Amino acid sequence: MRYLYIRSVMFVILVLLTIACNNRINSKNTPVIAPGDLRTAIIKSLKSPFLKTDTLIVDDEWGFCGNSKPEEIPVIFDLKIDSTIYRAQLFKVTNQTIVTMKEYEAIMDTVLKYKFKGEYPESLWDTCRIGKTIASIHAEQISPTKVRLYEQYLLNDKSQSLTKEFNFTANRWIAHLMEQSDSNE
């Protein structure tokens, strides 16, 4: 009887250890804590280096090669910049008109179709983005309490890249600048 009791206890301990190890390994897939607060903290941290532009074109969609292995693909945290509430927050922070890349491409397609009869002039893209900042903003979930933000801003021939890490500490999300680089093409 005692042998059966010890065997049952060992089995329970083994099951609990397996669950604990799997949770630690898969913690990237556990949803982030307070995602709305994280989105607000991210938006408040966004500062376009190009202050004299009237429009911020935001691209927050990830793109992957079809040959990517599953372990190479990050766990994406959706910024939801196309939603009304977060777009309004971003407008307050930047004081610029906010346009998503999908919306901008739809405008470009309309211009191409009606003004240029479908024939794409070489300089159309460059001409239409004069005075507009293109911001590529992506968030990667590292764990439920850590998210890495990648920002790239482009205006004409100037660009700036930033990497920030957001950590959930003392019931709030705190940003830390990890890397910054500027270039003039």
C-alpha positions in Angstrom: 0.0 0.0 0.0 2.8 2.4 0.9 4.5 1.6 -2.4 1.4 2.5 -4.3 1.1 5.8 -2.3 4.8 6.8 -3.1 4.3 5.8 -6.7 1.2 8.1 -7.0 3.0 11.0 -5.3 5.9 10.6 -7.7 3.6 10.5 -10.7 1.9 13.7 -9.5 5.2 15.4 -9.0 6.4 14.3 -12.5 3.2 15.7 -14.1 3.5 19.0 -12.2 7.2 19.4 -13.3 6.3 18.6 -16.9 3.6 21.3 -16.8 5.9 23.8 -15.2 8.7 23.2 -17.7 6.3 23.4 -20.7 4.8 26.7 -19.4 8.3 28.1 -19.1 9.3 27.1 -22.6 6.0 28.3 -24.1 5.7 31.5 -22.2 6.2 33.5 -25.4 2.8 32.1 -26.5 1.1 33.3 -23.3 -0.7 36.6 -23.9 1.0 39.7 -22.7 -0.2 41.2 -19.4 -2.4 44.3 -19.8 -2.3 44.5 -23.6 -4.3 47.8 -23.8 -1.9 49.5 -21.4 1.0 48.2 -23.4 -0.4 49.6 -26.7 -0.9 52.9 -24.9 2.6 52.9 -23.5 4.0 52.0 -27.0 2.1 54.8 -28.7 3.2 57.3 -26.1 6.8 56.3 -26.7 6.6 56.9 -30.4 8.5 60.1 -31.5 9.0 60.7 -35.2 12.4 62.3 -35.7 10.9 64.3 -38.6 8.7 66.9 -36.9 7.9 69.1 -39.9 5.9 66.6 -41.8 2.1 66.6 -42.0 1.4 62.9 -42.4 2.6 59.7 -40.7 2.2 56.6 -42.9 2.3 53.6 -40.5 3.2 50.1 -41.6 2.7 47.7 -38.7 2.4 44.5 -40.6 5.1 41.9 -40.5 6.4 40.2 -43.6 8.1 36.8 -43.7 9.9 34.8 -46.3 7.9 31.6 -47.3 11.0 29.6 -46.4 11.1 30.8 -42.8 11.3 28.0 -40.1 8.7 28.3 -37.3 11.4 29.1 -34.8 12.6 32.0 -36.9 9.2 33.7 -36.9 8.6 36.0 -33.9 5.5 36.0 -31.7 3.8 39.1 -33.0 2.1 41.6 -30.7 -0.6 43.4 -32.7 -0.4 47.1 -32.2 -3.9 47.7 -33.6 -2.9 51.2 -34.9 -5.7 50.9 -37.5 -8.3 50.9 -34.7 -10.0 54.2 -33.9 -8.9 54.4 -30.3 -5.1 53.8 -30.9 -5.1 55.9 -34.1 -6.5 58.8 -32.0 -3.9 58.3 -29.4 -1.1 58.3 -32.0 -2.6 61.5 -33.5 -2.4 63.2 -30.1 1.2 62.1 -29.7 2.4 63.1 -33.1 0.0 65.8 -34.2 0.1 64.4 -37.7 -2.5 62.8 -40.0 -2.2 59.0 -39.5 -2.6 56.8 -42.5 -2.0 53.1 -42.5 0.2 51.6 -45.3 -2.9 49.7 -46.6 -4.8 53.0 -46.9 -1.8 54.7 -48.6 -1.4 51.9 -51.1 -5.1 52.1 -51.9 -4.7 55.9 -52.6 -1.7 55.2 -54.8 -3.6 52.5 -56.7 -6.4 55.1 -57.3 -4.0 57.7 -58.5 -2.3 55.2 -60.7 -5.6 54.0 -62.2 -7.3 57.3 -62.9 -4.5 59.8 -63.4 -1.9 57.6 -65.1 -4.2 55.1 -66.8 -2.5 52.2 -65.1 1.0 53.0 -66.4 3.3 53.4 -63.4 5.6 56.4 -63.7 9.0 55.8 -62.1 8.8 58.7 -59.7 5.2 58.2 -58.5 6.1 56.6 -55.2 8.8 59.1 -54.4 6.7 62.1 -55.5 3.7 61.1 -53.4 5.7 60.5 -50.2 7.4 64.0 -50.2 6.6 65.6 -46.9 5.3 62.4 -45.4 7.1 60.2 -42.9 6.9 56.5 -43.4 7.0 54.6 -40.1 7.5 50.9 -39.9 6.6 49.8 -36.4 6.6 46.2 -35.3 6.3 44.6 -31.8 7.7 41.2 -30.9 6.5 39.4 -27.8 9.4 38.0 -25.9 7.4 36.9 -22.9 4.1 37.9 -21.2 6.0 40.7 -19.4 8.5 41.7 -22.1 7.9 43.1 -25.7 10.5 44.4 -28.1 9.5 47.3 -30.4 11.3 47.9 -33.7 10.7 51.4 -35.2 12.1 52.6 -38.6 11.3 56.1 -39.8 11.9 57.3 -43.4 11.6 60.8 -44.8 13.0 61.4 -48.3 16.7 60.3 -48.0 16.9 60.3 -44.2 16.1 57.4 -41.9 16.2 56.5 -38.2 15.9 53.1 -36.6 15.1 52.5 -32.9 14.8 49.3 -30.8 13.0 49.6 -27.5 12.1 47.0 -24.9 9.0 47.2 -22.8 8.9 45.5 -19.5 5.9 45.1 -17.2 7.2 46.2 -13.8 5.2 47.4 -10.7 1.9 47.1 -12.6 2.9 49.2 -15.6 4.8 49.0 -18.9 8.2 50.7 -18.9 10.2 51.4 -22.1 13.9 51.2 -22.4 15.8 52.3 -25.5 18.1 49.5 -26.6 19.5 50.8 -29.9 19.3 53.8 -32.2 20.9 54.5 -35.6 20.5 57.4 -38.1 21.4 57.6 -41.7 21.3 59.9 -44.6 21.2 58.0 -47.9 
